Amino acid sequence: MQTQGQVRSANLAAVLARLRDDGPRSRARLAADTGLTKATVSSLVGELVDRGLVADGALHRPGSVGRPGTLVELGGRGVCGVGVEVNVDYLAVLVLDLRGEVRAERRLALDVAGSPAGQVLDAVTTLVRAVLADVDATPVGLTVAVPGSVQGTVVATAPNLPGWPGLDVAAGLAGTGLPVTVANDADLSALAEWSAGPHARTPDLVYLTGEVGVGGGVVSGGRLLRGSTGLGGEVGHLALTPGDAPCGCGRRGCWETVVGLGALLRAAADPGDPLCDPGRDLEDRLAEVVARARAGDARTLAALTDIGTGLGVGAAVLVSLLDPAVVVLGGYFAVVGEFLLDPLTSALAARVEGPRRVVLSTLGFTAAVRGGAHVALQPVFHDPTTVPLEASA
Amino acid sequence: MQTQGQVRSANLAAVLARLRDDGPRSRARLAADTGLTKATVSSLVGELVDRGLVADGALHRPGSVGRPGTLVELGGRGVCGVGVEVNVDYLAVLVLDLRGEVRAERRLALDVAGSPAGQVLDAVTTLVRAVLADVDATPVGLTVAVPGSVQGTVVATAPNLPGWPGLDVAAGLAGTGLPVTVANDADLSALAEWSAGPHARTPDLVYLTGEVGVGGGVVSGGRLLRGSTGLGGEVGHLALTPGDAPCGCGRRGCWETVVGLGALLRAAADPGDPLCDPGRDLEDRLAEVVARARAGDARTLAALTDIGTGLGVGAAVLVSLLDPAVVVLGGYFAVVGEFLLDPLTSALAARVEGPRRVVLSTLGFTAAVRGGAHVALQPVFHDPTTVPLEASA
């Protein structure tokens, strides 16, 4: 049996979810949608307004008679969620409001892999405070994306951040004063694709991202596939091929030795080529790969074709097993995607029945922070009473 | 806002779920567990008794004073669920009551692959009626396991039952008078492992079964992984190996060409060997494989080692991607399992970090029908009022 407080909080959540999923509507329509009385809906909307979660929007005249009402919409400018990404050589922050609008975004080059983790977390705290100082909304939470696996708020594995396993990221960010959650970057990117944009709410979606490593996030039945120890959806070290290229993990033939950024650069250029200069910005180097391919450079095209085929071989296994409605390619795969899709699709078609949608992410390298900010906002939708009444003040 | 009827039906479901998950208990304990008043619990239990779903059990004296009460338990002998398996050369039926006890079980040899589908469905109807005639409980539903993929109640693909794709199995079983659901056999087997026995309620579990084909069922986060078109968890045709053995699906190198029953028999015996006689009962042939292996026959042991290694190579991909707490081997894998586990574990350990549990199913070839009967019972737990009051009469 629910207490009255629980019932009210569930009804507040129901109204908020309706506005999120179906858009602005009148109080009368909300009453019809939820089965609540108009008086109850008015009271609930009033409370949500006081908590800074919804606002009265456009005037709305349902018919030719009666006085016009206003449409209620996710106000959202009252509260915001913060996504942070910690990666090998940068930090990124993105702030989303309840409507899914980006309220702030910042990226900071930092030698994360080469710095003490405590120092990095202090830099995150400073960066988050600075970004939030310019945002006119109350932050309700912070989610940190890390390139590794996570148990609770502790990093479990992070092949490219040697000092991070065992670190409690939430404890290190206590100075932000925000509730902190921590998750794998590719999982958060998958949630970003799922939460907004052309594939929003696709219940079965696979996200693959290529950087130094290869990451994956799987949304299955509308939920992130986490697995028994939080390692679900990991794809970089799938032993798909009998290849014997050594992998950073110590084994040989992992998928990322075939389709990771290193494989592309090795195949596309000799060691002295500026493409292989680790001191150059990655986006510049990828732009040059694209330029060479567009100019018809045979070696570049062959290298991209091999990556595409390798992606298709692995994607065939993922598609057979997980049966997603769409496979989204992010990270560097999206940047050079125009040259990957044909060989990828051919390799996939040779191994899996039926049509399969493979698309390029349009979120660029912000997918993980967007997913993080989305996750940080979710407690508000589960229980709007977690946001204090004064948030709108 | 819920109507009073919805609230009552949710409360009935809550009491029933408590008895299922936590076992027999007093009305007072149920009141404490659910937050409902004792009077409400007494009324709810009374209704559940009238619907044949719970019963008063053992006497229970909570302390040294006060009058003794009785423990309430899933009565369950009032209603039952029916699982049917349609396979290449047999039909099977199993009836479970609400307590998970097997109330009836029957297996019938039938050349399903060689018979018109309508005739097979008539045989199913006759078999189900005959089995239920001996069961003193009201059937609430029937779930049919098929060796293929399913859309709604229509068979989508069934490589080993050529006449079945496109067939509406529920329509063909209207004569049973029961609500009919249809599902993939390996998915139902996975649910059987999940619903009872040593791995009950393991939220992340992978079930692999070997017969002529190789099937898989994945429970992820406590739910069956279905995918966007119902093909999720299919493993037989994973393109894991660059092998080129032709597969029944028309492609080459599918996993079932490496670890299916055909691969074992080809490797273990020459064509003239009685092991390869398709007219012999499969269980006899498998018993002979085990006998030869136990006697130390080198060829048989080598064949089993190869199957185990091939299973480990594929299991490594499944484990990396899905991160299950346990992998359960069913079908013929369980029968010859004592010879598969060592090579399987070695192949897995070479490809995946950390300890991984791989166990043999103890359900034998009844896993699919058990899972089906379990599924057929679920509507009762969701809404106990679907069972008419006269069910207990």
Interface residues (C-beta under 8 A of the other chain):
Chain A: M1 N11 T34 G35 L36 T37 T40 T157 T202 P203 D204 G216 V218 S220 G221 R223 L225 R226 G227 S228 T229 G230 L231 G232 G233 E234 V235 H237 L238 A239 L240 T241 P242 R251 V313 A316 V317 L318 S320 L321 L322 D323 P324 A325 A350 R351 V352 E353 G354
Chain B: M1 N11 T34 G35 L36 T37 T40 T157 T202 P203 D204 G216 V218 S220 G221 R223 L225 R226 G227 S228 T229 G230 L231 G232 G233 E234 V235 H237 L238 A239 L240 T241 P242 R251 V313 A316 V317 L318 S320 L321 L322 D323 P324 A325 A350 R351 V352 E353 G354
